[in-house]
Amino acid sequence: MSSLSDTAAVIASVGVVGLAVFQFLLALGLPYGHAAFGGANSVLPAKLRFASALSSIIFLLAFYVVLARGDGIGSEERYTLVTIGIWVFVAVFAVSALANVASHSRWERYLMAPIGVVLSVCCAVLAVKP
């Protein structure tokens, strides 16, 4: 594996775990909602807390896909879902970045949008690695 894909795997792994923890904290009701879901609520209402819990699970799935594609766990060649999954996360993080750029929340525009761009690029590097 090249050093570029190693670096991309490390950055993406740390990023998605960080987002999983962030979403989990939102689901628990901590007052970080200004950086999520448009930033209208400091503490998210029940429906958005449920969405945060689901998001946390999706980020943990992304963590597995990134590790598997980055050769950190298992034998990736056997898993077509990992190969497809990494491309799905390229798109998910790109769309997330665009949505965050359009948000009314400063936190989403200036923090979450760049994180989405970085994660999308890192996933793309992993997706095209030999």
Secondary structure, DSSP 8 states (H G I E B T S, - for coil): --HHHHHHHHHHHHHHHHHHHHHHHHHHT-S-GGGSGGG--SS--HHHHHHHHHHHHHHHHHHHHHHHHTTSSS-GGG-HHHHHHHHHHHHHHHHHHHHHHT-S-HHIIIIIHHHHHHHHHHHHHHHH--
